[in-house]
Amino acid sequence: MNRLPRHIAIIMDGNGRWAKEQGQDRLFGHFHGVESVRNIVEGSAELGIEYLTLYAFSTENWDRPEYEVTGLMELLVDTIRKEVPTLNKNNIRLHVIGDMSMLPDSAKNELNEALAETATNTGLNLIMALSYSSRWEITAAIKHMAKDIENGKLHSGDIDQSTLQQYLSTSEFPDPELMIRTSGEYRISNFLLYQLAYAELYFTNTRWPDFRKENLYEAILDFQGRERRFGKTGEQIKQEATTNN
């Protein structure tokens, strides 16, 4: 328990394929994926994980069939409305990253209410990536930086890695240490490209609607079995661990 990742990020993949395997419509998979979200949020809070980021809807997902996008937005609104009391009961604070301007008004309103209602909670920080993509985020950050340079608020010579971090939508959060992707795909899909620089990547064939606390524990155990070197040698890491102990 003393080697838990502070921040876990998850690409929740496989809802559509799970539904097809059940002989059902894709929205059936998304509906059942909500139960997995509920279970993993609960499991993360129980373990004392500080930050959990879920990739719920990418900017590219807007290109999906209209009925699926509409269904997803309705599901999003309905889920948020139902889950806020549970979030408050479990001291979980909700955050959202992404291009909120693209969301329908009903979704924006529910999200803004949920953000306000959970703002004072001090437990798990649940970060929903909605209408999000990393390239969108980095482009927006650079535009913001350029505007501040034009206005004299920022000087190009002062820009370093920490400067860019301050302009990203994740500026309030530490970088993820563990990234999990379900459903057997081995790619990052435009998710937190800058923030995942040193994250441990864990891929599982389990479809998201079947992903439960036990699967989360397996991913964390795998994480704990890895040596995180950050460019150093294994000997240096061991020496530092010995010194710190």
LUMDREN-300526 format. One record per residue (C-alpha): residue in one letter; chain; x, y, z. Coordinates in Angstrom, 3 decimals, m for minus. Layout:
REM residues N
+------+-------+----------+----------+----------+
: rest : kette :       px :       py :       pz :
+------+-------+----------+----------+----------+
:    A :     A :        X :        Y :        Z :
...
+------+-------+----------+----------+----------+
This chain:
REM residues 245
+------+-------+----------+----------+----------+
: rest : kette :       px :       py :       pz :
+------+-------+----------+----------+----------+
:    M :     A :    0.000 :    0.000 :    0.000 :
:    N :     A :    2.974 :    2.356 :    0.412 :
:    R :     A :    3.870 :    2.008 :   m3.297 :
:    L :     A :    0.568 :    3.036 :   m4.854 :
:    P :     A :    0.590 :    5.331 :   m7.877 :
:    R :     A :   m0.616 :    8.823 :   m6.957 :
:    H :     A :   m2.322 :    9.278 :  m10.312 :
:    I :     A :   m3.851 :    6.602 :  m12.554 :
:    A :     A :   m5.111 :    7.388 :  m16.069 :
:    I :     A :   m7.389 :    4.980 :  m17.956 :
:    I :     A :   m8.377 :    4.696 :  m21.619 :
:    M :     A :  m11.759 :    3.009 :  m21.287 :
:    D :     A :  m11.836 :    1.027 :  m24.529 :
:    G :     A :  m13.989 :   m1.797 :  m25.836 :
:    N :     A :  m17.595 :   m0.806 :  m25.091 :
:    G :     A :  m18.676 :   m1.175 :  m28.724 :
:    R :     A :  m16.900 :   m4.475 :  m29.296 :
:    W :     A :  m18.262 :   m5.862 :  m26.013 :
:    A :     A :  m21.793 :   m4.954 :  m27.140 :
:    K :     A :  m21.305 :   m6.604 :  m30.548 :
:    E :     A :  m20.069 :   m9.771 :  m28.844 :
:    Q :     A :  m23.337 :   m9.736 :  m26.868 :
:    G :     A :  m25.292 :   m9.250 :  m30.110 :
:    Q :     A :  m26.331 :   m5.780 :  m28.997 :
:    D :     A :  m26.105 :   m2.174 :  m30.180 :
:    R :     A :  m22.963 :   m0.135 :  m29.364 :
:    L :     A :  m24.901 :    2.063 :  m26.922 :
:    F :     A :  m25.649 :   m1.063 :  m24.887 :
:    G :     A :  m21.897 :   m1.329 :  m24.288 :
:    H :     A :  m21.588 :    2.319 :  m23.253 :
:    F :     A :  m24.484 :    1.872 :  m20.837 :
:    H :     A :  m22.747 :   m1.088 :  m19.180 :
:    G :     A :  m19.428 :    0.767 :  m19.215 :
:    V :     A :  m20.931 :    3.197 :  m16.683 :
:    E :     A :  m21.060 :    0.388 :  m14.112 :
:    S :     A :  m17.326 :   m0.164 :  m14.633 :
:    V :     A :  m16.684 :    3.544 :  m14.072 :
:    R :     A :  m18.648 :    3.380 :  m10.819 :
:    N :     A :  m16.733 :    0.270 :   m9.691 :
:    I :     A :  m13.257 :    1.617 :  m10.549 :
:    V :     A :  m13.908 :    5.031 :   m8.995 :
:    E :     A :  m15.042 :    3.261 :   m5.824 :
:    G :     A :  m12.016 :    0.955 :   m5.861 :
:    S :     A :   m9.606 :    3.863 :   m6.387 :
:    A :     A :  m11.163 :    5.830 :   m3.530 :
:    E :     A :  m10.954 :    2.785 :   m1.229 :
:    L :     A :   m7.241 :    2.388 :   m1.974 :
:    G :     A :   m6.529 :    6.063 :   m1.349 :
:    I :     A :   m5.536 :    6.908 :   m4.935 :
:    E :     A :   m5.329 :   10.713 :   m5.139 :
:    Y :     A :   m6.067 :   11.258 :   m8.854 :
:    L :     A :   m7.964 :    9.186 :  m11.409 :
:    T :     A :   m8.295 :   10.422 :  m15.013 :
:    L :     A :  m10.781 :    8.664 :  m17.300 :
:    Y :     A :  m10.708 :    9.165 :  m21.070 :
:    A :     A :  m14.454 :    9.328 :  m21.623 :
:    F :     A :  m14.854 :   11.057 :  m24.997 :
:    S :     A :  m12.203 :   12.262 :  m27.442 :
:    T :     A :  m12.461 :   15.127 :  m29.934 :
:    E :     A :  m12.278 :   12.436 :  m32.658 :
:    N :     A :  m15.355 :   10.704 :  m31.189 :
:    W :     A :  m17.517 :   13.537 :  m32.554 :
:    D :     A :  m17.033 :   11.865 :  m35.962 :
:    R :     A :  m18.897 :    8.731 :  m34.857 :
:    P :     A :  m22.464 :    8.053 :  m36.123 :
:    E :     A :  m24.855 :   10.775 :  m34.952 :
:    Y :     A :  m27.129 :    8.375 :  m33.039 :
:    E :     A :  m24.169 :    7.102 :  m31.006 :
:    V :     A :  m22.895 :   10.603 :  m30.170 :
:    T :     A :  m26.405 :   11.732 :  m29.177 :
:    G :     A :  m26.873 :    8.613 :  m27.055 :
:    L :     A :  m23.509 :    9.119 :  m25.367 :
:    M :     A :  m24.318 :   12.736 :  m24.495 :
:    E :     A :  m27.715 :   11.741 :  m23.061 :
:    L :     A :  m26.019 :    8.978 :  m21.057 :
:    L :     A :  m23.421 :   11.463 :  m19.816 :
:    V :     A :  m26.049 :   13.933 :  m18.597 :
:    D :     A :  m28.140 :   11.221 :  m16.941 :
:    T :     A :  m25.110 :    9.607 :  m15.257 :
:    I :     A :  m23.742 :   12.862 :  m13.843 :
:    R :     A :  m27.152 :   13.817 :  m12.470 :
:    K :     A :  m27.471 :   10.458 :  m10.701 :
:    E :     A :  m23.887 :   10.157 :   m9.446 :
:    V :     A :  m23.278 :   13.561 :   m7.784 :
:    P :     A :  m24.843 :   12.500 :   m4.424 :
:    T :     A :  m22.579 :    9.414 :   m4.416 :
:    L :     A :  m19.518 :   11.531 :   m5.212 :
:    N :     A :  m20.324 :   13.842 :   m2.308 :
:    K :     A :  m21.017 :   10.931 :    0.029 :
:    N :     A :  m17.557 :    9.510 :   m0.784 :
:    N :     A :  m15.773 :   12.899 :   m0.644 :
:    I :     A :  m14.830 :   12.694 :   m4.360 :
:    R :     A :  m14.159 :   15.899 :   m6.293 :
:    L :     A :  m15.029 :   16.016 :   m9.995 :
:    H :     A :  m12.874 :   17.835 :  m12.570 :
:    V :     A :  m13.249 :   18.049 :  m16.365 :
:    I :     A :  m10.573 :   18.564 :  m19.012 :
:    G :     A :  m11.365 :   19.071 :  m22.689 :
:    D :     A :  m13.116 :   21.403 :  m25.095 :
:    M :     A :  m16.332 :   21.950 :  m23.158 :
:    S :     A :  m17.576 :   24.403 :  m25.808 :
:    M :     A :  m18.327 :   21.451 :  m28.103 :
:    L :     A :  m20.682 :   19.785 :  m25.609 :
:    P :     A :  m24.466 :   20.304 :  m25.853 :
:    D :     A :  m25.875 :   22.850 :  m23.378 :
:    S :     A :  m27.598 :   20.138 :  m21.315 :
:    A :     A :  m24.261 :   18.382 :  m20.735 :
:    K :     A :  m22.444 :   21.648 :  m19.964 :
:    N :     A :  m25.089 :   22.641 :  m17.423 :
:    E :     A :  m25.018 :   19.283 :  m15.628 :
:    L :     A :  m21.217 :   19.285 :  m15.584 :
:    N :     A :  m20.971 :   22.828 :  m14.226 :
:    E :     A :  m23.456 :   21.973 :  m11.471 :
:    A :     A :  m21.528 :   18.806 :  m10.588 :
:    L :     A :  m18.207 :   20.676 :  m10.522 :
:    A :     A :  m19.671 :   23.278 :   m8.169 :
:    E :     A :  m21.391 :   20.733 :   m5.918 :
:    T :     A :  m18.238 :   18.622 :   m5.442 :
:    A :     A :  m15.723 :   21.508 :   m5.299 :
:    T :     A :  m15.140 :   21.304 :   m1.536 :
:    N :     A :  m14.547 :   17.525 :   m1.429 :
:    T :     A :  m11.028 :   16.539 :   m0.368 :
:    G :     A :  m10.740 :   12.843 :   m1.281 :
:    L :     A :  m10.154 :   11.311 :   m4.711 :
:    N :     A :   m9.871 :   13.781 :   m7.589 :
:    L :     A :  m11.877 :   12.273 :  m10.460 :
:    I :     A :  m10.826 :   13.889 :  m13.760 :
:    M :     A :  m13.076 :   13.259 :  m16.747 :
:    A :     A :  m11.458 :   13.853 :  m20.149 :
:    L :     A :  m14.444 :   14.921 :  m22.265 :
:    S :     A :  m14.200 :   16.215 :  m25.827 :
:    Y :     A :  m10.474 :   15.971 :  m25.149 :
:    S :     A :   m7.416 :   15.212 :  m27.232 :
:    S :     A :   m3.801 :   15.883 :  m26.409 :
:    R :     A :   m3.067 :   17.636 :  m29.702 :
:    W :     A :   m6.029 :   19.964 :  m29.086 :
:    E :     A :   m4.720 :   20.639 :  m25.560 :
:    I :     A :   m1.130 :   21.362 :  m26.669 :
:    T :     A :   m2.322 :   23.591 :  m29.543 :
:    A :     A :   m4.561 :   25.554 :  m27.136 :
:    A :     A :   m1.676 :   25.892 :  m24.661 :
:    I :     A :    0.690 :   27.260 :  m27.343 :
:    K :     A :   m1.954 :   29.739 :  m28.534 :
:    H :     A :   m2.447 :   30.929 :  m24.946 :
:    M :     A :    1.312 :   31.288 :  m24.458 :
:    A :     A :    1.645 :   33.235 :  m27.731 :
:    K :     A :   m1.123 :   35.613 :  m26.630 :
:    D :     A :    0.611 :   36.204 :  m23.286 :
:    I :     A :    3.906 :   36.914 :  m25.120 :
:    E :     A :    2.101 :   39.428 :  m27.362 :
:    N :     A :    0.638 :   41.117 :  m24.273 :
:    G :     A :    3.994 :   41.202 :  m22.496 :
:    K :     A :    2.894 :   38.808 :  m19.731 :
:    L :     A :    5.432 :   36.172 :  m20.808 :
:    H :     A :    8.923 :   36.423 :  m22.316 :
:    S :     A :   10.085 :   33.751 :  m24.761 :
:    G :     A :   13.460 :   33.464 :  m23.035 :
:    D :     A :   11.752 :   32.444 :  m19.789 :
:    I :     A :    9.891 :   29.478 :  m21.306 :
:    D :     A :   10.909 :   26.037 :  m20.052 :
:    Q :     A :    9.133 :   22.701 :  m19.488 :
:    S :     A :    7.396 :   23.929 :  m16.340 :
:    T :     A :    6.024 :   26.932 :  m18.274 :
:    L :     A :    4.250 :   24.692 :  m20.792 :
:    Q :     A :    2.847 :   22.550 :  m17.971 :
:    Q :     A :    1.210 :   25.630 :  m16.463 :
:    Y :     A :   m0.730 :   26.216 :  m19.697 :
:    L :     A :   m2.000 :   22.636 :  m20.047 :
:    S :     A :   m5.503 :   21.743 :  m18.876 :
:    T :     A :   m3.912 :   19.379 :  m16.324 :
:    S :     A :   m1.837 :   22.118 :  m14.643 :
:    E :     A :   m3.505 :   21.451 :  m11.260 :
:    F :     A :   m2.635 :   17.743 :  m11.276 :
:    P :     A :    0.554 :   15.651 :  m11.061 :
:    D :     A :    1.454 :   13.581 :  m14.136 :
:    P :     A :   m0.002 :   10.035 :  m14.185 :
:    E :     A :    2.365 :    7.320 :  m13.007 :
:    L :     A :    0.245 :    4.474 :  m14.393 :
:    M :     A :   m1.784 :    4.448 :  m17.619 :
:    I :     A :   m4.182 :    1.550 :  m18.228 :
:    R :     A :   m5.807 :    0.754 :  m21.568 :
:    T :     A :   m8.476 :   m1.924 :  m21.836 :
:    S :     A :   m9.627 :   m4.091 :  m24.760 :
:    G :     A :   m6.273 :   m5.168 :  m26.213 :
:    E :     A :   m5.264 :   m2.065 :  m28.203 :
:    Y :     A :   m1.609 :   m1.001 :  m27.845 :
:    R :     A :   m1.681 :    2.740 :  m28.480 :
:    I :     A :   m2.214 :    5.994 :  m26.571 :
:    S :     A :   m4.804 :    7.483 :  m28.963 :
:    N :     A :   m4.049 :   11.180 :  m28.461 :
:    F :     A :   m4.395 :   10.925 :  m24.667 :
:    L :     A :   m2.175 :   12.973 :  m22.312 :
:    L :     A :    0.804 :   12.747 :  m24.695 :
:    Y :     A :    2.884 :   15.278 :  m22.744 :
:    Q :     A :    1.853 :   14.055 :  m19.281 :
:    L :     A :    2.513 :   10.341 :  m19.959 :
:    A :     A :    6.225 :   10.888 :  m20.703 :
:    Y :     A :    7.317 :    8.729 :  m17.745 :
:    A :     A :    4.139 :    6.796 :  m16.987 :
:    E :     A :    4.144 :    3.016 :  m16.812 :
:    L :     A :    1.853 :    1.691 :  m19.544 :
:    Y :     A :   m0.387 :   m1.307 :  m18.843 :
:    F :     A :   m2.496 :   m2.986 :  m21.539 :
:    T :     A :   m5.150 :   m5.624 :  m20.915 :
:    N :     A :   m7.415 :   m7.592 :  m23.275 :
:    T :     A :  m10.348 :   m7.154 :  m20.881 :
:    R :     A :  m13.125 :   m5.074 :  m22.449 :
:    W :     A :  m14.062 :   m1.993 :  m20.419 :
:    P :     A :  m17.571 :   m3.223 :  m19.408 :
:    D :     A :  m15.895 :   m6.274 :  m17.813 :
:    F :     A :  m13.141 :   m4.275 :  m16.045 :
:    R :     A :  m13.547 :   m4.367 :  m12.259 :
:    K :     A :  m11.597 :   m3.666 :   m9.055 :
:    E :     A :   m9.732 :   m6.991 :   m9.342 :
:    N :     A :   m8.434 :   m5.925 :  m12.779 :
:    L :     A :   m7.375 :   m2.577 :  m11.303 :
:    Y :     A :   m5.477 :   m4.370 :   m8.524 :
:    E :     A :   m3.677 :   m6.522 :  m11.126 :
:    A :     A :   m2.573 :   m3.395 :  m12.980 :
:    I :     A :   m1.315 :   m1.788 :   m9.761 :
:    L :     A :    0.577 :   m4.957 :   m8.771 :
:    D :     A :    2.194 :   m4.982 :  m12.217 :
:    F :     A :    3.133 :   m1.308 :  m11.711 :
:    Q :     A :    4.677 :   m2.094 :   m8.323 :
:    G :     A :    6.828 :   m4.805 :   m9.889 :
:    R :     A :    8.493 :   m2.360 :  m12.276 :
:    E :     A :   11.636 :   m0.337 :  m11.666 :
:    R :     A :   11.041 :    3.348 :  m12.406 :
:    R :     A :   14.418 :    4.792 :  m13.447 :
:    F :     A :   13.656 :    8.173 :  m15.097 :
:    G :     A :   16.809 :    7.916 :  m17.234 :
:    K :     A :   19.042 :    6.715 :  m14.395 :
:    T :     A :   20.576 :    3.248 :  m14.032 :
:    G :     A :   19.047 :    0.529 :  m11.900 :
:    E :     A :   22.081 :    0.700 :   m9.600 :
:    Q :     A :   21.520 :    4.420 :   m8.994 :
:    I :     A :   17.873 :    3.843 :   m8.119 :
:    K :     A :   18.773 :    1.077 :   m5.660 :
:    Q :     A :   21.457 :    3.242 :   m4.080 :
:    E :     A :   19.015 :    6.134 :   m3.679 :
:    A :     A :   16.415 :    3.809 :   m2.133 :
:    T :     A :   19.010 :    2.506 :    0.342 :
:    T :     A :   20.063 :    6.063 :    1.245 :
:    N :     A :   16.476 :    7.203 :    1.739 :
:    N :     A :   15.718 :    4.218 :    3.988 :
+------+-------+----------+----------+----------+
